[in-house]
């Protein structure tokens, strides 16, 4: 077929449709020629045209007659010099890095590798056409009726984040129409939204929805990627999660989901993976950027560019030091905010993005660009503050505007409730917002994203049910996944009929949830923990797109009781600003009195002494949060006041008698919560001067009756 190609424009990059046709623009510094090839719905190549215009390393041209829905890919010519990091191979079809949609799967049996796979020699070029085994990019019409869509703009301090997998959440939900289960549309159904609202979460944090691929070795095992950390495209929503089609319909369905969640007051945060791609190392496939300009898009070993720098454990590292790659990341982020209306991002292995040469730097180009960007300044930025490289653990070291997954919070809280020694002081820092990590650099308590469990690791039910990981189903001889989980099975490995063990597990889960939701900072709940979701002891469910990871919605009495407990706990937090402070505790006094904003007590009702903090045997304490010392005002400038709360925690096996310290005002303490009472934990009661704090339990008191509705 004969196509008319006009000069077009170098920007925007990607495929941009118009009344005349579609403009194609692709960045490559080292290419010698670029062609865009078109395919029909069966995947057959219909024609291929050269983009002859080259402006500032951008190859571009407007192809007349090309409309939205058209499938396409690039063929890029250039030097085949792998020892220099150049891996051009025009026999291999390449996905557009700026494609707004992809259709089709990777076929690992097709010749998608640029080198001779039989010999394994990555220096020997393979000349076979790969088009049949590569997903096709799709020209997308960006038009969508957003109507009166209004982002909720929930303050981070007031947020409760729910980490969720799009597919797993609804795949077995009988309240969702079967054809919608496991899709974006399922998250937008009335049943899903009603559940989120009942639970009280303010934002869903979606595991990666950038289009990703299944690794060949997983397919060989009869498995496939479930988490999604194997990105092929930073602009295209994952087509597998679409119920309406994969030739651009996934874009519309994603937008409809966001619009519905916004209307319900729920934000959408994306887990994004800008640190690496699915193309792997020198033995990986040629699917997109590796064949477009390998030395531009990826970081090579300086003195041997045949090989890749790998700070991610996946084979490659995106080269965000290069202006064009940094532009790619920023264009992607802005696209998801401006065109897809998402409300924030959680950056996987974010320390990798901050590496200048080898070290992690607060002054990196990535941070500088983020901080001056007017679009991104208004959304939530959350870092996973580590990678696998040397010096990669950077908890507490990200700059202002950033919140962080607080790995120290997770580890300390797990170990404290397990009963480990010498953790009282560290536990006190974590439950009060981790001021030791965030206070000195201008950040607030909400810089700490608190979590005890996440997609990576045990679920909360498994955390109290297994001493060891059980990842046999992954097909790697149980060698994958973390070995150190700080878990405790209470006396039996896995499910048991022992009533005493089950009661202790229920109590321990409530201790974890109470700590998480009532800690200063921002709680992130791993989806399904509120209904006792188990992965049968698998702590690395990345490849289990099945009943192991899918949420089981057939709730028995204990699991339904846990769901109701979690919802009521979140409601307590939302109703009381003293439980979600916007400033760190300062030991301030009120009008010169001795009553401070926070005070710590031992079992005698006396304030903690320095030696108490250092006593390794000490596993219990009480602390008071004064509701008259929040130090913030409402929109009219009126100081915000709240009830005062007294927390008592005991991680020891035996109960402890506590003498209640006096409340900061004239109103006596009133019991709000007791995790030892599994059947009715929120039973309210007036208190005497002394109480018994049960073994492995958490009690909460309020000076007055709290707001629980």
Order of alpha helices (4+ residues) and beta strands (2+ residues): beta-beta-beta-beta-beta-beta-beta-beta-beta-beta-beta-beta-beta-beta-beta-alpha-alpha-alpha-beta-alpha-alpha-beta-alpha-beta-beta-alpha-beta-alpha-beta-beta-alpha-beta-beta-alpha-alpha-alpha-beta-alpha-alpha-beta-alpha-beta-alpha-beta-beta-beta-beta-beta-beta-beta
